[in-house]
């Protein structure tokens, strides 16, 4: 495969290649050269084929997985490459080939056509996706609309899982359990290998191969599943061909291969979380001497060690990209993982004998959600919103890399102190960039006030990130009203619509600012020079009427001046 001493160099070379601002064609060429330079034997041929297939296919084609919704000018679809905005109707199982433009957003990758493209029908893929959707709906409705979590865990279909439960997974630090990835692949592969334990290991791997491959379309071509299956195939191939290397080097090798195949993978948060978690767990695994000296409490120590390892290695990415963290996530993972594992097994078993397992699935899912609810109540006080900046992120990753090289595991625990880094919160009114919804954060000395009125999606993807910028999950007072959802992230000690120096849709001598929740509501009749008006858009133009639509990002307002903060 590759000489052990060169694995680290191969990984660093692939990482450096991905970080360079190269075109897709140039990246493909250099990936090919790196594979020729470092790899040998049959693995070299396999990787070269993967580079060619995925390099060309990933750039010029994708498969439609599911119709999401429609806008005024587009049909929106979930695909294997991201969210595609199409000017024509498509069906799951359609393959599009041509020229496309990809744009990274806070919601993911958006794809648009940039020229002529061609549409192909893939009958097998289409039938598998239809079967997946049909089974998902049957499970949900047969359970009396109560198997939303099982659907999400087994088939990657979160359409039936309420946002409130998704948010509770996030607050408790358990959101990684919802994403179908290595955990699910490991449970399924482990179950198959256990059932076939009477056979030789190599034969068991061969029999499990088609089940792993079918898992990809069955879960909706989730990129996390594709990577987990590919990683499993790499490990199985190494075992099958009697390649002797330790697991840490195998992970670095697999990550290097992924980076050669996909030029944008180092910007994919799901890959970063998966790779860092797996590497961290393997890095903290016992060596042979530890195994021989196992104590009587090893059954408790091992799960805790796995939880700590995964948390330490993923927390810098979570804090930088998402800005949230729960110090009890390690314990929460240890407590919740057995329930999630059983639910996954019950869910897949239901697909084989549905008539017998509907009630057990419903009962166990309800019990699992009750456990989640208890963990949310018990550990909310350990939840923090704190988005670290880029300089701190790079410094932490560099320091972790140095500690790994020095083999000083205990020093890695410093990562758990990152959420405690205080943010500098100067006085002012902070307003996120939103169109439909309205809200602000007001800092006035020791007073921290919050106001929000609008839709759930704006709250989660625009307002919460702003709160994370200032490490604020708790406010002295405020009012939050979400039309189509529930707020479980932010707590206010006192519910109030009265704010320091700010009035909402009304005039008062005590207020310096008038915050308007509707556009075009400041007219000549109501206008006064004594106030500063904050409004999204207004026909009347005055120096003291600040139109928020003019700014492309979140703003800070202090003493009548406006400053972009993004």
C-alpha positions in Angstrom: 0.0 0.0 0.0 2.5 2.6 1.2 5.5 2.4 3.5 4.7 3.3 7.1 7.3 6.0 7.3 5.8 7.7 4.3 2.2 7.7 5.5 2.5 11.0 7.4 4.4 12.6 4.5 1.6 11.4 2.1 -1.1 12.9 4.3 0.8 16.3 4.7 1.4 16.4 0.9 -2.3 15.7 0.2 -3.4 18.3 2.8 -1.0 20.9 1.3 -2.4 20.2 -2.2 -5.9 20.8 -1.0 -5.1 24.1 0.8 -3.5 25.6 -2.3 -5.7 27.8 -4.5 -5.6 25.5 -7.6 -8.2 24.9 -10.3 -10.0 21.6 -10.4 -8.0 20.4 -13.4 -4.7 21.3 -11.8 -5.7 19.6 -8.6 -6.6 16.5 -10.5 -3.2 16.4 -12.2 -1.2 16.8 -9.0 -3.4 14.2 -7.2 -2.5 11.8 -10.0 1.2 12.6 -9.6 1.1 12.2 -5.7 -0.6 8.8 -6.1 2.1 7.7 -8.5 4.8 8.9 -6.2 3.6 7.5 -2.9 1.4 4.4 -3.6 2.4 1.0 -4.8 0.8 -2.3 -5.9 -2.9 -2.8 -6.4 -3.8 0.1 -4.0 -2.1 2.5 -6.5 -4.4 1.3 -9.3 -7.5 1.5 -7.2 -6.7 5.1 -6.0 -5.8 6.3 -9.5 -9.1 5.0 -10.8 -11.0 6.7 -7.9 -9.1 10.0 -8.6 -10.1 9.9 -12.3 -13.8 8.8 -11.7 -14.5 11.1 -8.7 -12.4 13.9 -10.0 -14.3 14.1 -13.3 -17.7 13.0 -12.0 -17.6 15.3 -9.0 -16.8 18.4 -11.1 -19.2 17.8 -14.0 -22.1 15.7 -12.6 -24.3 14.8 -9.7 -27.4 12.7 -8.9 -30.7 14.1 -7.8 -31.7 12.6 -4.4 -34.9 14.4 -3.3 -37.2 17.3 -4.2 -37.0 19.8 -1.4 -39.2 22.8 -2.3 -39.9 25.4 -5.0 -39.2 29.1 -5.2 -40.6 31.6 -7.7 -38.0 30.9 -10.3 -36.5 27.5 -9.4 -37.1 24.0 -8.4 -34.9 23.1 -5.5 -33.4 19.6 -5.1 -31.1 17.8 -2.7 -28.3 16.1 -4.7 -25.1 14.2 -4.1 -23.1 17.5 -4.5 -25.3 19.9 -2.6 -28.6 21.9 -3.1 -29.3 22.4 -6.8 -31.5 25.2 -8.0 -33.0 24.0 -11.3 -35.1 25.8 -14.0 -36.8 22.4 -14.9 -38.5 19.7 -13.0 -36.4 16.7 -12.1 -37.0 13.3 -10.4 -34.9 11.4 -7.8 -32.5 9.2 -9.6 -31.8 11.7 -12.4 -28.2 12.3 -13.2 -27.1 15.7 -14.5 -23.9 16.3 -16.4 -22.5 19.6 -17.6 -21.1 22.8 -16.3 -22.1 24.1 -12.8 -21.2 26.8 -10.4 -21.0 26.0 -6.7 -21.4 28.6 -4.0 -20.7 27.9 -0.3 -23.4 29.3 2.1 -24.1 29.0 5.8 -26.7 26.4 4.9 -24.3 24.3 2.7 -23.3 24.2 -1.0 -25.7 25.7 -3.5 -25.4 24.6 -7.1 -26.4 26.5 -10.3 -26.2 25.7 -14.0 -23.6 27.7 -15.9 -24.2 26.3 -19.3 -25.8 23.5 -21.1 -26.3 20.3 -19.2 -27.5 16.8 -20.0 -30.0 14.7 -18.1 -29.8 10.9 -17.7 -32.2 8.5 -16.0 -30.6 5.9 -13.6 -33.3 3.3 -13.2 -31.6 1.3 -10.4 -30.8 4.4 -8.4 -34.3 5.8 -9.0 -35.9 2.5 -7.8 -33.7 2.4 -4.7 -34.5 6.0 -3.8 -38.2 5.4 -4.3 -37.9 2.3 -2.1 -36.2 4.4 0.6 -38.9 7.1 0.5 -41.7 4.5 0.5 -40.2 2.6 3.5 -39.6 5.9 5.4 -43.2 6.9 5.0 -44.5 3.5 5.9 -42.5 3.4 9.1 -43.6 6.9 10.1 -47.3 6.4 9.4 -47.4 2.8 10.7 -45.9 4.1 14.0 -48.7 6.6 14.4 -46.5 9.6 13.4 -44.1 8.7 16.2 -41.0 7.2 14.5 -39.3 10.5 13.4 -36.0 9.8 15.2 -35.8 6.2 13.9 -36.4 7.5 10.4 -33.5 10.0 10.8 -31.2 7.4 12.2 -31.9 4.5 9.8 -32.6 6.3 6.5 -31.2 9.7 7.0 -34.7 11.2 6.6 -35.1 14.1 9.0 -38.3 15.4 7.4 -40.4 13.7 10.2 -38.2 14.8 13.1 -39.4 18.0 14.8 -36.9 20.9 14.9 -37.3 21.0 18.7 -35.8 17.5 19.1 -33.0 18.4 16.6 -32.2 21.5 18.7 -32.1 19.4 21.9 -29.5 17.1 20.3 -27.5 20.2 19.6 -27.7 21.8 23.0 -26.7 18.5 24.7 -23.8 18.1 22.4 -25.3 15.0 20.7 -25.9 16.3 17.3 -23.2 14.0 15.8 -25.4 11.1 16.7 -28.1 12.2 14.3 -25.8 12.3 11.3 -25.6 9.0 9.5 -21.9 8.4 9.3 -19.2 6.1 10.7 -21.2 5.2 13.8 -24.1 3.8 11.8 -21.8 2.1 9.3 -19.8 0.6 12.2 -23.0 -0.7 13.9 -24.3 -2.3 10.7 -20.9 -3.8 9.7 -20.4 -5.1 13.3 -23.8 -6.7 13.3 -23.2 -8.5 10.0 -19.7 -9.7 11.0 -21.3 -11.0 14.3 -24.0 -12.9 12.5 -21.4 -14.5 10.3 -19.0 -15.2 13.1 -18.8 -18.9 12.2 -17.1 -18.0 8.9 -13.5 -16.8 8.2 -13.0 -13.1 8.6 -12.1 -12.5 4.9 -15.2 -14.3 3.8 -17.3 -12.3 6.2 -15.8 -9.1 4.7 -16.8 -10.3 1.2 -20.4 -11.1 2.2 -20.8 -7.7 4.0 -19.5 -5.8 1.0 -22.8 -5.6 -1.0 -24.7 -4.5 2.2 -22.3 -1.6 2.7 -22.6 -0.5 -0.9 -26.4 -0.7 -0.8 -26.3 1.5 2.3 -25.2 4.5 0.3 -28.4 4.9 -1.9 -30.6 3.5 0.9 -29.6 6.5 3.1 -30.0 9.0 0.3 -26.4 9.2 -0.9 -25.3 11.1 2.2 -21.7 12.2 1.7 -20.9 11.2 5.3 -22.1 7.7 4.5 -20.1 7.5 1.3 -17.0 8.5 3.1 -17.6 6.1 6.0 -18.3 3.2 3.5 -15.1 4.1 1.5 -13.1 4.1 4.7 -14.5 0.8 5.8 -13.7 -0.6 2.3 -10.1 0.7 2.6 -9.6 -1.0 6.0 -11.3 -4.2 4.8 -9.0 -4.2 1.7 -5.9 -3.7 3.8 -7.0 -6.7 6.0 -8.0 -8.7 2.9 -4.6 -8.2 1.2 -2.7 -8.7 4.5 -1.4 -5.2 4.7 0.2 -4.7 8.1 0.0 -1.2 9.5 -1.4 0.5 12.6 -4.9 2.0 12.6 -3.7 5.6 13.1 -1.6 5.4 9.9 -4.6 3.8 8.1 -6.8 6.8 9.1 -4.1 9.2 7.8 -3.8 7.2 4.6 -7.6 7.2 4.1 -7.9 10.9 4.7 -5.1 11.5 2.2 -6.9 9.5 -0.4 -10.1 11.5 0.2 -8.2 14.7 -0.2 -6.7 13.6 -3.5 -10.2 12.5 -4.8 -12.1 15.6 -3.6 -10.3 19.0 -3.9 -12.9 20.8 -1.6 -13.0 18.3 1.2 -10.9 20.2 3.6 -13.6 22.9 3.7 -16.3 20.3 4.4 -17.2 20.4 8.1 -18.7 16.9 8.1 -15.4 15.5 6.8 -13.4 17.5 9.4 -15.6 16.3 12.2 -15.6 12.7 11.1 -11.8 12.5 10.5 -10.9 14.4 13.8 -13.3 12.2 15.9 -12.0 8.9 14.5 -8.4 9.9 14.7 -8.8 11.2 18.3 -10.5 8.0 19.4 -7.8 5.8 17.8 -5.1 8.1 19.2 -6.4 7.6 22.8 -6.9 3.8 22.4 -5.0 1.6 24.7 -1.8 0.0 23.6 -1.0 -3.7 24.2 0.5 -3.0 27.6 -2.6 -1.2 28.8 -4.8 -4.0 27.5 -2.8 -6.6 29.5 -3.2 -4.5 32.7 -6.9 -3.7 32.4 -8.6 -2.9 35.7 -12.0 -3.9 36.9 -13.5 -0.6 35.9 -12.2 -0.7 32.3 -15.8 -1.2 31.1 -16.5 2.4 32.3 -13.1 3.9 31.5 -13.1 2.9 27.9 -16.4 4.6 26.9 -15.4 7.8 28.8 -12.0 7.8 27.1 -13.7 7.5 23.7 -16.0 10.3 24.6 -13.2 12.6 25.8 -11.1 11.8 22.7 -13.9 12.6 20.3 -14.9 15.8 22.1 -11.3 17.1 22.4 -10.5 16.6 18.7 -13.8 17.9 17.4 -14.5 20.8 19.7 -12.2 23.4 17.9 -14.1 22.8 14.6 -17.5 22.9 16.4 -16.6 26.2 18.2 -15.3 27.8 15.0 -18.0 26.7 12.6 -21.0 26.5 14.8 -20.1 28.4 18.0 -21.7 26.1 20.5 -20.4 23.6 23.1 -21.7 21.5 26.0 -19.1 20.5 28.6 -21.3 17.5 29.5 -21.3 16.2 25.9 -18.8 13.5 26.9 -21.1 12.1 29.6 -24.2 12.7 27.4 -22.6 10.7 24.6 -21.8 7.8 26.9 -25.3 7.7 28.3 -27.2 8.2 25.0 -25.1 6.0 22.6 -26.5 2.6 23.9 -30.1 3.9 23.2 -29.2 5.2 19.8 -27.5 1.9 18.9 -30.5 -0.2 19.9 -32.8 2.1 18.0 -30.7 1.8 14.9 -30.8 -2.0 15.2 -34.6 -2.0 15.8 -35.1 0.3 12.8 -33.2 -1.9 10.4 -34.8 -5.0 11.9 -38.2 -3.4 11.3 -37.5 -3.3 7.6 -37.2 -7.1 7.6 -40.2 -7.9 9.9 -42.3 -4.7 10.1 -45.4 -6.3 11.6 -43.6 -7.5 14.7 -41.4 -4.5 15.4 -43.6 -1.4 15.0 -44.6 -1.2 18.7 -41.1 -2.0 20.0 -39.7 0.8 17.8 -42.3 3.3 19.0 -41.9 2.4 22.7 -38.1 2.5 22.6 -38.1 5.8 20.6 -40.3 7.4 23.1 -38.1 6.2 25.9 -35.0 7.5 24.1 -36.6 10.9 23.6 -37.4 11.0 27.3 -33.8 10.3 28.2 -32.8 13.1 25.8 -35.2 15.5 27.4 -33.8 14.7 30.9 -30.2 15.2 29.6 -31.3 18.6 28.1 -32.7 19.7 31.5 -29.8 18.5 33.5 -27.0 19.8 31.3 -28.3 23.0 29.8 -26.4 25.0 32.3 -23.2 23.5 30.8 -24.1 24.7 27.3 -22.3 27.8 25.9 -22.5 29.9 22.8 -19.0 31.0 21.8 -17.7 31.3 18.3 -14.0 31.5 18.3 -12.3 33.6 15.7 -10.0 32.3 12.9 -6.7 33.2 14.6 -7.6 31.3 17.8 -8.8 28.4 15.7 -5.5 28.1 13.8 -3.5 28.5 17.0 -5.4 25.7 18.7 -5.1 23.3 15.7 -1.4 24.0 15.4 -0.8 23.5 19.2 -2.8 20.2 19.0 -0.7 19.0 16.1 2.5 19.8 18.1 1.2 17.9 21.2 0.3 14.9 19.1 3.8 14.8 17.6 5.3 15.1 21.2 2.9 12.3 22.3 1.7 14.2 25.4 -2.0 13.2 25.4 -2.9 14.8 28.7 -1.9 18.2 27.4 -4.7 18.0 24.8 -7.3 18.6 27.6 -6.4 22.3 27.3 -8.9 22.3 24.4 -11.7 22.0 26.8 -10.8 25.5 28.1 -11.4 27.2 24.8 -15.1 27.9 25.4 -14.1 29.9 28.5 -12.2 32.5 26.4 -14.0 35.7 27.1 -15.4 37.8 24.2 -15.1 41.6 24.2 -18.6 42.9 24.2 -18.7 46.7 23.9 -21.9 48.7 24.3 -24.2 49.0 21.3 -27.1 47.6 19.4 -26.2 44.5 17.3 -28.5 43.7 14.4 -28.1 40.6 12.2 -28.7 40.6 8.5 -32.3 39.4 8.1 -35.1 40.2 5.7 -38.3 38.5 6.9 -37.5 38.5 10.6 -36.5 41.2 13.0 -34.3 41.2 16.1 -31.4 42.7 17.9 -29.0 42.3 20.8 -28.6 45.3 23.1 -25.6 45.7 25.4 -25.8 48.6 27.8 -23.2 48.3 30.6 -24.2 45.2 32.7 -27.5 44.9 30.9 -27.7 42.3 28.1 -31.1 42.4 26.3 -32.5 40.4 23.4 -35.4 40.9 21.0 -36.5 38.6 18.2 -39.7 38.3 16.2 -39.7 36.0 13.2 -39.1 32.7 11.6 -37.3 29.7 13.0 -34.8 29.4 10.1 -33.7 33.0 10.5 -33.4 32.5 14.3 -31.2 29.5 14.0 -29.0 30.5 11.0 -28.8 34.3 11.4 -29.6 35.3 14.9 -28.0 32.5 16.9 -24.6 32.9 15.1 -24.6 36.6 16.1 -25.3 35.6 19.7 -22.4 33.1 19.5 -20.1 35.9 18.3 -20.6 37.5 21.7 -20.7 34.3 23.7 -24.3 35.0 24.9 -26.7 32.2 25.7 -28.2 34.0 28.7 -29.7 37.6 28.8 -30.9 39.7 31.7 -34.2 40.4 29.9 -35.9 40.3 26.5 -38.6 38.9 24.3 -38.2 36.0 21.8 -41.2 35.1 19.5 -40.6 32.4 16.9 -43.6 31.9 14.6 -43.0 28.4 13.5 -40.7 26.9 16.2 -39.4 27.0 19.7 -36.4 28.6 21.3 -34.4 26.3 23.5 -31.0 27.8 23.0 -31.3 31.3 24.6 -32.6 32.0 28.1 -33.8 35.3 29.4 -34.0 35.9 33.2 -36.9 38.3 32.7 -39.4 38.4 29.9 -39.9 42.0 28.9 -40.5 44.2 25.8 -38.9 47.3 27.5 -35.3 47.9 26.5 -32.6 50.4 27.5 -32.7 53.4 25.1 -34.8 51.4 22.5 -38.5 51.4 21.8 -40.2 48.9 19.4 -42.8 50.4 17.1 -43.5 53.2 19.5 -42.2 56.6 20.7 -41.2 57.4 24.3 -39.1 60.3 25.8 -36.9 57.6 27.4 -35.8 56.1 24.1 -33.0 57.2 21.8 -33.7 54.6 19.2 -37.0 53.5 17.5 -36.8 50.0 16.2 -39.4 49.4 13.4 -40.4 45.8 12.6 -42.2 46.8 9.4 -40.8 48.6 6.4 -42.0 52.0 5.2 -43.6 52.9 8.5 -41.7 56.2 9.2 -43.5 59.0 7.5 -43.5 62.8 7.7 -46.3 62.8 10.1 -44.6 60.6 12.7 -41.0 61.6 12.0 -39.0 63.4 14.7 -35.4 64.6 14.8 -35.1 63.6 18.4 -34.8 59.9 17.6 -32.7 57.5 15.5 -34.9 55.2 13.5 -33.8 51.6 12.8 -35.8 50.1 9.9 -35.2 47.6 7.2 -36.4 49.8 4.3 -38.2 53.2 4.2 -39.4 55.6 1.5 -38.7 58.7 3.6 -35.0 59.4 3.6 -33.4 61.3 6.5 -29.9 61.3 8.2 -31.4 59.8 11.4 -33.3 57.0 9.6 -30.9 54.0 9.3 -32.1 51.6 6.6 -30.7 48.2 7.4 -31.3 46.9 3.9 -28.3 49.0 2.7 -25.9 46.8 4.7 -24.7 43.4 3.4 -23.9 42.0 6.9 -24.7 42.3 10.6 -24.2 45.8 12.0 -23.4 47.5 15.3 -25.1 50.8 16.1 -23.6 53.0 18.7 -24.3 56.7 19.2 -26.1 56.9 15.9 -23.1 55.5 13.9 -23.3 52.2 12.0 -20.4 49.7 11.8 -20.3 46.5 9.8 -19.2 43.7 12.2 -18.8 40.8 9.7 
